[in-house]
Amino acid sequence: MSFKIAIIGAGSVGFTKKLFTDLLCVPEFRDIEVALTDISQHNLDMIRAILDKVVEANGFRVKVTAHTDRRRALEGAKYIISCVRVGGLEAYADDIRIPLKYGIDQCVGDTICAGGILYGQRNIPVILDFCKDIREVAAPGAKFLNYANPMAMNTWAAIEYGKVDTVGLCHGVQHGAEQIAEILGANSPSELDYICSGINHQTWFIDLRLNGRKIGKDELVAAFEAHPVFSQQEKLRIDVLKRFGVYSTESNGHLSEYLPWYRKRPDEISRWIDMSDWIHGETGGYLRHSTETRNWFETEFPQFLASAAKPIDPAKRSNEHASHILEALETGRVYRGHFNVKNNGVISNLPADAIIESPGFVDRFGINMVSGVTLPEACAATCMASINVQRMSVHAAVSGDIDLLKLAVLHDPLVGAVATPEEVWQMVDEMVVAQARWLPQYADAVPAAKERLATSSVKTRDWAGAARRNVRSIEELRAEKSALKKAV
């Protein structure tokens, strides 16, 4: 087969390499073209060198091109994959830093909450530019696969306003299933059959079967509490399981941002999180992790390049959805996964316009969602709180309505549990002013926001958060990796 795939934000080097090698695990895909595009020529040069090395080492005929001109990359592309982070780590740092001044402690801040909402404001105008290019220069009927967060907001904008065939993809469901398979003693995750449904990062295992045997709440709680590691790392998720009756796909730290009961009081946060890794609840944990990863990659690039010169092992193909979806669409081999699409009745007790994450099957006829799902009431209520925030956030991002943006932030569950309306209004002004270069839709609102900030009497504080760790140096990371190798 010969067709073209474009990857936008290909400078996310590690993730792009994973997507690329996954694609080449499909025998029919060893004669395709992969066009890389990014605003950073430096990152493009690095990932291009790595992928060329992969192609050379495996003797494939895959063509790899790299472009800072996005439209050139998209010309004639049948599939477009996005993994962009608009504003990079500089803007992301403000997503964490500024809300902390108002008492809002986030672990990740890329889905909802103050950080996720502002992240969406930066991404959505760019996503709509992508969609315009796709309509104008990509292959007719091209499919847009969005990996970028905030997943629901980006996908919502691409479908409702971008008018492009779009599916959102995330790996949270697979990771949660791997956990459950482990605690239940499965020999392989494939022994676990499950149905997850909800919205991205708030998806729920509403049906679990191990080798055909249905697994209930009590058995699942007992298995998690007996596990020597997960019992400590997933305290919040286990508590939610006990109360809701179903397990969340999302990590302990991420879930804590969407449920205001666990993260609104600084002195309570330590009860529910674990500091063994960023994902379990650390303040600004993903920002620290991303910063360390970037620094490590820049320093250790020669090693990454050398490791690319190895044969691809199809048995090690990852469970990221993209390659499996494309394989199903192109070959007809059926793939079952969990996809982010417009609801339109798939989940009976969520709104039709919401972007939901639920099971579907892919073959030559496309992505076919399983309809008729009904969430437990508590799960639906939690999802609804986020959906209402997402809807307002998308509409604000498209219209440039700063008042609607403030209302979206005010209605966020964690923000509303911590901050007053006056604090929210000032915080949004401060974030919009700080990130103005990435928020063209708010250009007319920035001068007034600056004036309000100059005369505001709302007090803030210099606070690092309830559970902050410092970014580790390259030397510290080397020492840690060395110690781990010796321990093994």
C-alpha positions in Angstrom: 0.0 0.0 0.0 1.1 3.5 -0.7 -0.5 6.5 0.9 0.6 9.6 2.9 0.5 10.2 6.7 1.2 13.7 8.1 2.3 14.1 11.7 1.7 17.6 13.1 3.8 18.4 16.2 6.3 15.7 15.1 8.9 17.5 17.3 7.4 15.5 20.2 10.3 13.2 19.4 9.7 10.1 21.6 6.0 9.9 20.8 6.5 10.4 17.1 9.1 7.6 17.0 6.6 5.3 18.8 3.8 6.1 16.3 6.2 5.6 13.4 7.5 2.2 14.5 4.0 1.1 15.3 3.0 1.9 11.8 5.9 -0.1 10.3 4.8 -3.1 12.3 2.0 -3.4 9.8 3.4 -5.4 6.8 1.3 -3.5 4.3 2.6 -0.1 5.5 6.2 -0.5 4.5 5.9 1.6 1.3 4.1 4.6 2.7 5.1 8.3 3.0 5.3 10.0 6.4 5.5 13.7 6.4 6.7 15.4 9.6 5.9 19.0 10.4 6.7 21.2 13.4 7.5 24.8 14.1 10.9 23.8 15.5 13.5 23.1 12.8 15.8 21.7 15.5 13.3 19.2 16.7 12.4 18.2 13.2 16.0 17.6 12.4 16.3 15.3 15.4 13.2 13.2 14.7 14.0 13.0 11.0 17.4 11.6 11.7 15.9 9.0 14.1 13.2 7.9 11.7 15.7 7.7 8.7 17.8 5.5 10.9 14.8 3.2 11.6 14.0 2.9 7.9 17.6 2.2 6.9 18.1 -0.4 9.7 15.0 -2.3 8.6 15.5 -2.0 4.8 12.0 -0.5 4.3 11.0 1.8 1.4 9.1 4.2 3.6 9.6 7.8 2.6 10.2 10.3 5.4 10.0 14.1 4.8 10.2 17.0 7.2 8.7 20.4 6.8 8.2 23.6 8.8 5.7 24.5 6.1 2.6 22.7 7.5 0.6 22.9 4.2 3.4 21.1 2.3 3.3 18.3 4.8 -0.5 18.0 4.6 -0.7 18.0 0.7 -2.3 14.8 -0.4 -2.2 13.3 3.1 -4.9 10.6 3.7 -4.3 10.6 7.5 -3.2 13.5 9.7 -2.1 12.9 13.3 -1.7 15.8 15.7 0.3 15.7 18.9 0.9 19.5 19.4 1.4 21.5 22.6 0.8 25.1 21.7 3.1 27.4 23.8 5.3 24.5 24.8 6.6 24.2 28.3 6.8 28.0 28.7 3.1 28.5 28.5 2.5 25.2 30.4 4.5 26.6 33.3 2.0 29.5 33.6 -0.9 27.0 33.5 0.5 25.6 36.8 2.2 28.7 38.3 -0.6 31.3 38.1 -3.4 29.2 39.5 -1.2 28.3 42.5 -1.3 32.0 43.4 -5.0 31.6 43.9 -4.8 28.3 45.9 -5.5 26.0 42.9 -3.1 23.0 43.1 -3.0 20.9 39.8 -1.1 17.7 39.1 -1.3 17.9 35.3 -3.6 20.7 34.3 -4.1 19.7 30.6 -7.8 18.6 30.5 -10.0 20.9 32.5 -9.3 23.0 35.6 -7.6 26.4 35.1 -4.6 25.0 33.3 -6.5 22.7 31.0 -9.0 25.4 30.0 -6.2 27.9 29.1 -4.4 25.1 27.2 -7.5 24.7 25.2 -7.7 28.4 24.4 -4.1 28.2 23.0 -4.7 25.0 21.0 -8.2 25.5 19.5 -7.3 28.4 17.1 -4.4 26.3 15.9 -6.5 23.2 15.6 -8.9 25.1 13.4 -6.0 26.3 11.2 -5.1 22.6 10.8 -8.6 21.8 9.8 -8.6 24.6 7.2 -5.4 23.2 5.7 -6.9 19.6 5.8 -10.0 20.7 3.9 -7.9 22.6 1.3 -4.9 20.5 0.6 -5.2 17.0 2.1 -6.7 14.1 0.3 -10.5 14.2 -0.1 -12.1 12.6 3.0 -8.9 12.8 5.0 -9.2 11.6 8.6 -7.8 13.7 11.5 -6.5 11.7 14.5 -6.0 14.0 17.5 -3.7 12.9 20.3 -3.3 16.5 21.7 -4.8 17.6 25.0 -7.2 18.9 26.1 -8.6 15.9 24.1 -12.3 16.7 24.4 -12.0 20.4 23.7 -9.7 19.9 20.7 -11.8 17.2 19.2 -15.0 19.1 19.9 -13.6 22.2 18.0 -12.3 20.1 15.1 -15.7 18.5 14.6 -18.1 21.4 15.3 -16.1 24.2 13.8 -13.3 22.6 11.8 -15.7 20.4 9.8 -13.1 17.6 9.5 -13.6 13.9 10.0 -12.0 13.7 13.5 -11.3 11.1 16.1 -9.6 11.7 19.4 -7.2 9.1 20.8 -5.8 8.5 24.3 -4.1 5.5 26.1 -5.7 5.9 29.5 -8.1 3.0 29.0 -5.4 0.6 28.1 -3.2 1.6 31.0 -6.1 1.1 33.5 -6.9 -2.3 32.0 -3.3 -3.4 32.5 -3.5 -2.4 36.1 -6.7 -4.4 36.6 -5.3 -7.4 34.8 -2.3 -7.4 37.1 -4.2 -7.1 40.4 -6.5 -9.9 39.4 -3.6 -12.2 38.6 -4.2 -12.5 34.8 -1.4 -14.1 32.8 -1.9 -11.4 30.1 -4.0 -8.2 29.8 -5.7 -10.0 26.9 -7.5 -12.2 29.4 -9.4 -9.2 30.6 -12.5 -8.1 28.6 -13.9 -4.7 29.5 -16.2 -1.9 28.5 -15.1 1.6 29.4 -17.3 4.6 28.8 -17.5 8.2 29.7 -15.4 11.2 28.6 -11.7 11.5 28.1 -9.8 11.2 31.4 -13.1 10.4 33.1 -13.9 7.1 31.6 -15.2 4.2 33.7 -14.8 0.5 33.7 -18.6 -0.3 33.7 -18.1 -4.0 32.8 -15.2 -6.2 33.7 -14.7 -9.9 32.8 -11.7 -12.0 33.5 -11.7 -15.1 31.2 -15.5 -14.7 30.9 -16.1 -14.3 34.7 -17.7 -11.1 35.7 -15.7 -9.0 38.2 -17.7 -7.1 40.8 -16.9 -4.0 42.9 -16.0 -6.0 46.1 -13.6 -8.3 44.4 -11.9 -5.3 42.7 -11.6 -3.3 45.9 -10.1 -6.2 47.7 -7.6 -6.9 44.9 -6.4 -3.3 44.8 -6.1 -3.0 48.6 -4.1 -6.2 48.7 -1.6 -5.0 46.0 1.6 -3.8 47.6 2.2 -1.0 45.1 -1.2 0.1 43.8 -2.7 0.2 47.3 -0.4 3.1 48.0 -0.2 4.8 44.6 -3.9 4.7 43.8 -5.5 5.7 47.1 -7.9 8.2 45.6 -8.9 5.9 42.7 -9.7 3.2 45.2 -11.8 5.5 47.3 -13.7 6.5 44.3 -14.2 2.9 43.4 -15.6 2.2 46.8 -18.1 5.1 46.5 -19.0 5.0 42.8 -18.9 1.2 42.4 -16.7 1.4 39.3 -13.0 2.1 38.6 -11.8 5.1 36.8 -9.3 4.8 33.9 -7.5 7.9 34.9 -4.4 8.1 37.0 -4.6 9.0 40.7 -3.1 12.5 40.1 -5.2 13.3 37.1 -8.4 12.1 38.6 -7.8 14.3 41.7 -8.1 17.4 39.5 -11.6 16.6 38.3 -13.2 15.6 41.6 -13.0 18.7 43.9 -13.4 16.7 47.1 -9.8 15.4 47.2 -7.7 18.4 46.1 -9.4 21.6 47.5 -7.7 21.6 50.9 -3.9 21.7 50.9 -3.7 19.8 54.2 -5.9 17.0 52.8 -4.0 16.5 49.5 -1.2 14.3 51.1 -3.8 11.8 52.3 -4.8 10.9 48.7 -1.6 11.2 46.6 1.7 9.3 46.4 5.0 10.9 45.6 6.8 7.9 44.2 6.1 9.2 40.7 4.6 12.4 39.2 1.5 10.7 37.9 0.1 9.9 41.4 -0.6 13.5 42.4 2.5 15.6 42.7 1.9 19.4 42.3 2.8 20.3 38.7 4.1 16.7 38.3 3.7 16.4 34.6 5.4 19.8 34.1 8.4 18.6 36.0 8.4 15.3 34.2 8.1 17.0 30.8 10.9 19.4 31.6 13.2 16.6 32.7 12.3 14.5 29.6 13.1 17.4 27.3 16.4 18.1 29.0 17.4 14.4 29.0 16.6 14.0 25.3 18.6 17.0 24.3 21.6 15.8 26.2 21.4 12.1 25.3 20.4 12.5 21.7 23.3 10.5 20.3 22.2 7.5 22.4 18.6 7.8 21.1 19.9 8.0 17.5 22.1 4.9 18.0 19.2 2.9 19.5 17.1 3.6 16.4 19.4 1.4 14.3 17.7 -1.8 15.5 15.2 -4.2 13.7 11.6 -3.5 14.5 9.9 -6.2 16.4 6.1 -6.4 15.6 5.6 -8.3 18.9 6.6 -5.1 20.7 4.1 -2.9 18.9 2.5 -0.5 21.4 -1.2 -0.3 22.3 -1.5 3.3 21.0 -4.6 3.3 18.8 -3.3 5.1 15.7 -1.6 2.2 13.9 -4.3 -0.2 14.7 -7.0 2.2 13.4 -5.1 2.7 10.1 -4.5 -1.0 9.7 -8.2 -1.7 10.1 -9.3 1.1 7.7 -6.8 0.0 5.1 -6.9 -3.8 5.4 -10.3 -4.5 6.9 -8.8 -6.4 9.8 -11.2 -5.5 12.6 -9.9 -3.5 15.6 -11.7 -2.8 18.8 -10.8 0.2 20.9 -12.1 3.2 22.8 -12.4 6.4 20.8 -13.3 10.0 21.4 -16.1 11.1 19.1 -19.3 13.2 19.2 -21.8 11.4 21.4 -25.0 11.6 19.2 -26.7 9.1 21.4 -23.9 6.6 22.0 -24.1 7.2 25.8 -27.8 7.7 26.6 -27.4 9.9 29.7 -24.8 12.4 28.3 -25.6 15.3 25.9 -25.6 14.7 22.1 -23.0 17.4 21.4 -20.4 16.2 24.0 -17.2 14.4 23.0 -17.4 11.0 24.7 -14.9 8.2 25.0 -16.5 4.8 24.5 -16.0 1.4 22.7 -16.0 1.1 18.9 -14.9 -1.2 16.1 -12.9 -0.2 13.1 -12.9 -1.9 9.7 -13.0 -0.8 6.0 -16.3 0.9 6.7 -14.8 3.3 9.3 -15.1 3.7 13.1 -18.4 2.2 14.3 -19.3 3.1 17.8 -21.3 0.8 20.2 -24.5 2.6 21.0 -26.9 2.3 23.9 -24.4 2.7 26.8 -25.8 4.1 30.0 -23.4 5.3 32.7 -24.0 4.8 36.4 -25.6 8.0 37.7 -22.6 9.2 39.7 -20.3 8.8 36.7 -22.7 10.6 34.5 -23.0 13.5 37.0 -19.2 13.8 37.2 -18.8 13.8 33.5 -21.6 16.4 33.1 -19.8 18.8 35.3 -16.8 18.6 33.0 -18.8 18.6 29.7 -20.4 21.9 30.7 -17.0 23.4 31.3 -15.7 22.0 28.0 -18.6 23.4 26.0 -18.2 26.9 27.3 -14.4 26.7 26.9 -14.7 25.7 23.2 -17.2 28.4 22.5 -15.0 31.0 24.3 -11.9 29.9 22.4 -13.7 30.2 19.0 -15.4 33.5 19.8 -12.7 35.2 21.9 -15.3 36.0 24.5 -13.2 36.6 27.7 -16.4 36.8 29.9 -17.5 33.4 28.7 -13.9 32.1 29.4 -14.2 33.4 33.0 -17.5 31.7 33.4 -16.1 28.4 32.1 -13.2 28.6 34.6 -15.7 29.6 37.4 -17.7 26.5 36.7 -14.7 24.1 36.8 -15.3 21.8 39.8 -11.9 22.3 41.5 -11.6 26.0 40.7 -15.1 26.6 42.1 -14.3 24.7 45.3 -11.2 26.8 46.0 -11.6 30.3 44.5 -14.1 33.1 44.8 -15.6 34.7 41.7 -13.4 37.8 42.2 -10.3 35.6 42.4 -11.3 33.7 39.2 -11.9 36.9 37.3 -8.5 38.2 38.2 -6.7 34.8 37.6 -8.1 34.6 34.1 -7.1 38.1 33.4 -3.6 37.3 34.6 -3.4 34.1 32.5 -4.6 35.7 29.4 -2.1 38.6 29.7 0.7 36.2 30.4 -0.1 34.0 27.4 -1.3 36.7 25.0 1.2 35.8 22.3 -0.6 32.4 22.0 -4.1 33.8 22.3 -4.8 35.8 19.2 -8.6 35.6 19.7 -8.2 37.6 22.9 -6.0 40.4 21.5 -8.8 43.0 21.9 -9.4 41.9 25.5 -5.8 42.1 26.7 -5.5 45.9 27.2 -8.6 46.0 29.5 -7.3 43.0 31.4 -4.0 44.7 32.0 -5.9 47.8 33.3 -8.0 45.6 35.7 -4.8 43.9 37.0 -3.2 47.2 37.7 -6.0 48.4 39.9 -7.1 45.0 41.5 -7.3 44.6 45.2 -7.6 40.8 45.1 -4.7 39.3 47.1 -2.6 36.4 45.9 0.2 34.3 47.5 3.5 32.9 46.6 2.8 29.2 46.9 4.6 26.2 45.3 1.7 23.9 46.1 1.1 21.1 48.6 3.4 18.5 47.1 6.0 20.1 44.8 9.3 18.6 43.7 12.2 20.4 42.0 13.2 19.6 38.5 16.1 17.2 38.6 19.4 17.9 36.8 20.8 15.7 34.1 23.4 14.5 36.6 20.7 13.5 39.1 18.8 11.7 36.4 21.9 9.8 35.3 22.7 8.8 38.9 19.1 7.6 39.4 19.1 5.5 36.2 22.4 4.0 37.1 21.1 3.0 40.5 18.1 1.4 39.0 20.3 -0.6 36.6 22.4 -1.8 39.5 19.3 -2.8 41.5 18.1 -4.9 38.6 
